[in-house]
Amino acid sequence: MGFIWFYIRKIFTLFKCEVLVLPSRVALLVFVVALLLIPAFTQDPYLLWVLILTAIFSIFAASWDLLSGFTGQVNFGHALFFGVAAYTSGLINVYAKVPNFLSIPLAAIAGVLTGLIVGIPCLRLRGTYLALTTLAFPIILTGLIFALPEVTGGELGISGLDRLSTSRVYDYYITVVLMLVLTTIMWKITDSKTGILLHAIREDELAVRAGGINTTRYKLLAFCLSGFFAGIAGGLYAHIMRTVGPSTLEVALSFQVIIWSVFGGIVSIYGPVAGVFILFPLAEFLRILPKVRMLVFAVLVLLTLIYMPEGLIPWIRNKIEKECPRCKVRSIATRKTCRICAASLD
Amino acid sequence: MKKSCFLRGVFLALTFCVGACFPVWGAEPIKIGVIGPMQFTQGEGQWNGATLAAEEINKAGGVLVNGAKRPIELVKVDSNEFLSIPDATNAMELAISRYKVDFLVGGFRSEAVMVMQDIAMDNKKIFMGCGAAHPQLCERVAKNYDRYKYWFRVTPINSKFLVKVDFLVLDMVAKAMAKQLEIPKLKVAVVAEKAAWADPIVGIAQQSLPKMGMEIAGVWRPSPTATDTTAELSAIQRAGANIIFTTFSSSVGIPFAKQAGELKIPAPLVGINVEAQKDGFWNATGGKGNYTVTVGTYARVKIDDKTIPFFDKYEKQFKEAPNYTAGTYDAISILKHAIEKAATLDADKLVPFLEKTDMEVAAGRFVFTKDHDVTWGPGFITSVGTQWQDGKNMCVWPYNWEDLTYEGTVPYKLPDWVMEYYKKK
């Protein structure tokens, strides 16, 4: 009993000293709790549908950040991972009758393999050349899809996939919980030794290599990890839509993910998630202005990027929190001294 | 007392008059969601067609349901399906869950319609397709009737028949060429925009043209958004083509027809050219698109008693000729007819009545096939072939096809420069 009480007290102390002291962590907590409680207050199918898609695209956007934000391997064809996984899930579910709880992990594996296939030839390229090469892959695959309509369904794609679950609320919880778990895993990866190396590769690859680290292996790992998470998003999307078509490989989707991520703030994982959670529902809200919907959307994104070049969430975070120049720990902006080392924050 | 009685009488009389003038006053409206790419011409056509139908029905008192006349209320839902499939699904959910529509008409991009169709079927909403031609949309009804029975296609005709009409119109032009210019074996240039939907038509053309006694001069695939097609046209002329068989749904249809006219390519244009279905085609080509032939749904001919009034009303109200997505007009008319017969809005009860539809609509006599598709053929919906003749888009097909010629149809005309070229030769 005393053992349990010790842990309860420890959790409470951690909560009090590590969560409640920072507005960003309180906001995250409120966001997670709100997401999990929404179906208890409303089961509006439209709202749940929008949030389901938002959760799926959040995983997708975070996976782009993992590869392009953290590792600096700018991918202009990220829809490739999403589309390959969606088609894999669709093909094995419809033709081989593999249930969705298996087809989605298999789709993720397909994403990993795609990461390998794309990663190996792209490792020699950097910057603009890498970006343009990655852009070509989904276009090539789209061509293949149209060339093999008997298998891929051509223009219409594959339809008749199993539902993700038996109800909209279950769909919601599956996607939202998966989104929370997967983005946490991605965030932990970026915070680990591997993540620091990926970040270092982005900043100065030559220096990392000079340190005796095989950067090729790490870059390939980034492609595979990113493919894995994007693959799960693609598999989930296929079973939610119950149809997989060439739109999952469209260039527009690849650019969409970049807009979400850059808007939210790259090199953070939570930034792209926030970007999707703001922009995707915003596009729905702007249906009240049908004629200028896309224009208003574009202007809002542009203004945000002009005035907040690091993205919305880092900008807000820097306004409400300060980083200690000595120990690098963050404190609320109203404090004069660091909450850990008491160094001056001004 | 007397004054009070008088006032009461006046009030009652006024109430009666107002009630008689507005029989649908206060009745709960029937909500119809018009879903489509509303920022594009296809969506505009869907909305315009539906608006016209709703205005007509409401003016006549509304839809008679169980002895009460109920007005139609249209709900515009932008699917944005050209740019985003998730957007299209959100729009469908919005229409069903938030706007609580009773019925849905519209849809355009086949891939998006497949997903939207599933959402409508999940909610047991009758969805009348007015834009997507893919056969699979109706094959789903045949494969899984219980689930997909709420789907009905009103326009366009199934793409298999659309291709058939395309070749029938080509055959008409080929016969005119052979007869008037005495060319023993015609050479056809197959020109299709570089798009997935056009691929099967190119394949069919390569197989069918030799069987039709024609030779293929070559296949050209310009970009759908090309603005200069002179290279293709010059190559076609060098290949000795006598006819150019077009398959265009995008803007390339304008420069291609314009430049063919400017260069006086000695081969008439025939096939699908969606731009040539629009009124703006003549001005866009500066009149050089004269003699261009395209397959379409509506033309100002007497397909039945409803066609010309619909065509004129549409042109008057929206300052353009209706394109095929304006078939929402017919869809709502069919829906009204079925609701009045079934005396209910219940989807399950309405389906059998919709299946029994046999009525005249603006596109012709409308009957659903057993898999809820449009019945095509003489005596039913046929589609039309139209030709630009000196600034007017005239119906030229069907013309003595299966003993069928719609009143107002004119004979096909060969371009004068083509006639001159072959006569000089």
Boltz contact constraints between the chains, C-beta under 6 A:
constraints:
  - contact:
      token1: [A, 45]
      token2: [B, 97]
      max_distance: 6.0
  - contact:
      token1: [A, 46]
      token2: [B, 93]
      max_distance: 6.0
  - contact:
      token1: [A, 46]
      token2: [B, 94]
      max_distance: 6.0
  - contact:
      token1: [A, 46]
      token2: [B, 97]
      max_distance: 6.0
  - contact:
      token1: [A, 46]
      token2: [B, 98]
      max_distance: 6.0
  - contact:
      token1: [A, 49]
      token2: [B, 93]
      max_distance: 6.0
  - contact:
      token1: [A, 50]
      token2: [B, 90]
      max_distance: 6.0
  - contact:
      token1: [A, 53]
      token2: [B, 86]
      max_distance: 6.0
  - contact:
      token1: [A, 146]
      token2: [B, 196]
      max_distance: 6.0
  - contact:
      token1: [A, 155]
      token2: [B, 196]
      max_distance: 6.0
  - contact:
      token1: [A, 156]
      token2: [B, 110]
      max_distance: 6.0
  - contact:
      token1: [A, 156]
      token2: [B, 111]
      max_distance: 6.0
  - contact:
      token1: [A, 156]
      token2: [B, 114]
      max_distance: 6.0
  - contact:
      token1: [A, 156]
      token2: [B, 134]
      max_distance: 6.0
  - contact:
      token1: [A, 156]
      token2: [B, 136]
      max_distance: 6.0
  - contact:
      token1: [A, 157]
      token2: [B, 111]
      max_distance: 6.0
  - contact:
      token1: [A, 159]
      token2: [B, 114]
      max_distance: 6.0
  - contact:
      token1: [A, 241]
      token2: [B, 115]
      max_distance: 6.0
  - contact:
      token1: [A, 242]
      token2: [B, 118]
      max_distance: 6.0
  - contact:
      token1: [A, 243]
      token2: [B, 114]
      max_distance: 6.0
  - contact:
      token1: [A, 243]
      token2: [B, 115]
      max_distance: 6.0
  - contact:
      token1: [A, 245]
      token2: [B, 111]
      max_distance: 6.0
  - contact:
      token1: [A, 247]
      token2: [B, 85]
      max_distance: 6.0
  - contact:
      token1: [A, 247]
      token2: [B, 111]
      max_distance: 6.0
  - contact:
      token1: [A, 284]
      token2: [B, 90]
      max_distance: 6.0
  - contact:
      token1: [A, 290]
      token2: [B, 78]
      max_distance: 6.0
